[in-house]
């Protein structure tokens, strides 16, 4: 297996989506991830999902999506003895991840300055809505709040729909991937400089970087994107086209692509028409060309157009529902989603993501199902030379769970 982070230990204090998805990437690459959770409650996502029997066990699908291959240790961080336990765990760790609101980790005695005193080459990653600095840094937010804040909603949907939220919490997951990238870079820097590194990851920063081309054009020229489903290129032969039974997304931006499109449509007259002979000409006559193409695409189903255009090497895809794309043979062949068996009142086959890339031609999937809340507490803390009697004492006092 692809295990570049094998031998590294991660202390994960993050909850919900962005932080846990970051540490999930690290776990899939071989790191030992110790997830610290509140006794009796755990990560909020443990009670999210469609199966009541799994929710009753605090093993909801909302949790399973990004917490396989991790260990769960239940420690009360508001108890002084809980912080002492954390000191012992941090001393043997390489990476520390938290997604509290800025200032909370410091109040717990687990801020960057305190943690690097415990481990002087730690890679400390803070994940938050707006970052650790700046006028908005102390504001709380979730994915849909940042979608409203970052400008993406005004570029999404149709021209008549108004601002529209992206249907998935994509900023959370992109932030998690961004954090994993920062952490891996931080490991190299900590090794190079022999000192601790603080990685500050913000959801808003991540969202704007995913809109880099739009931000660059606006800041440099004043250009503003239009609301709608059209291609970023604004080419009249790219974007969304209605067919006889659904929508087709098409990209024929440059001259070679446009000529191939016209050949595929059996309309070489369009490519030889002086009004459409170049990118500039097509832009000047975009309305006329678009009407021509709209009429053509309405004559056949989207699936037929997709296959035909694929034969001509013209980028195009029928707009699918989630259930359709997940059933595609291509997705199955890539192996980026795997299944695991979870026991509840009945057995559940649960499908979870692996790494979003293949390594040496092989998909990387989790090996171990997500741990029940606190399932690994005794095993992990025993590594701090705590006796069974001491562990029982801490459990009775509510320090661990």
C-alpha positions, 0 to 999 in steps of 0.5 A: 500500500501507499503509506508515505506517512507511516510512523507519524502520529497525529493528535486530532482535536477537530470535529465535523467535516473539514478537520476530520477530512484532513486527518482522514487523508493523513490516516489513509496515507499511513499516519496513526491518527488519534482522534480526541473526543468528548466523553459521552458525546463525541464528534457531532457527526456521530448522530447524523445519517439515515440509520437510527440503529447506527445513530443510537450507537453514535456511529452515524454515516455523517461520522463514518465518511471521514473517520475510518482508520482512526483511533478514538480516545475520549478525554475531557479537555476541561479537566486539568487531568485531561490536559495532563494526559494531552501533554503526554500524547503530544510529546510523542506526536508529530502533528496536531490538528484543531478546528476550534474558534480562534482563542479556544485552544489557547484557553485550554492550554493547547495553543501553538505556543503551549504545544510547541513547548511540549514537542518542539518540532510539531506541525500544528494545524489550525482550521477555522472559518476565517483564519487566525488573524484578520477582522473576521477571525473570531466569527463562527461559520459553516460551509453554507455561510462561507458559500454566501460569503465568498461570492460563489453563490452569485455565479451559480445556478441559472440566470433567473434563479438568483444566488444558488448554493452549491449542493454539497459542502464542498468548501469543507472538504476542499478545506480539509484537502488544503489542510492536509497539503499544508500539513505535509508541507509543514512536515518537510519544513519542520524537518528542515528547520528543526522547529515547530511549524504553525499552519493556519487554514481558513475556509474563506481563503480556500473558497477564494483560491478555488475561484482563483481565475475569477478573483484574478480577472476581477481584481486586475480588470474589474470584470465580474462573472455572470450568474448562470451555467455557462462556461468560464470561457464565455464561448457561445459553443461552450456551456449548458445546452438543452437536449430533447431529454435533459441538459448537456455540458459542452466545451468547444472553446478554441478553433480546433475544438469548434471545427471538430464540433461542427464536423460532429454535428454534420454542420461544417457550414458553420465552421466555414462561415466567416461569422464564426471562423475565429474565436473573436468572430464567434464572440462578436456573433455569439447570439446567432451562433448560440441560437444555431447550436440550441436548435441542433441540440434539441433534436436528440437525447443528451446521452446520444450527443455525449457518445457522438461528441466523445467519438469526435474528441469534443469535451462533453457530458450529459448532466447526471444525478448523483445516483447515475454517476456513482453507478458508472462503470468508470467510477467502479473501475477507479476504486476511489470509493470502497465498502465496509460492513458495519454492524447495527440492529442489522448489518449495513454495507457502508460506502466511504471515500478513499484517497482522491488519487491513485498511487502507482495505479492503485486506489488507497482505501481505509483498512479499519472501520471507524472506532466507536466513541472512546473505543481506543482510550485504554489502549492509547493511554496505556502507552503513557504508562498508566495502570489499569487502576489509574485508568479506572480512576480517571474514568470514574472521575469523568476525565476519560470515557 
